[in-house]
Amino acid sequence: MKRKGQPKSEPVIAPQILEQAKRSISPDTSLKKPASCSVCGAECTGSAGEQLCWVCRRLKISAWKEIEQQAPAQE
């Protein structure tokens, strides 16, 4: 048994509006990709001009604190 072909219907939404809606939903390729850490390559926020992820930033801060504690003992 054959089906009857459906007659072509007029689109309910104008093609321009449909295209604009599709573009608004699709991910924006012009958005900047998150920067990667200069030490380990992980994603970083890049705050304060540093290219460090939160782990490497914490290691840097703890290393500074450790150096500050050892400096008076050496003098």
Long-range contacts (C-beta under 8 A, 24 or more apart in sequence): none
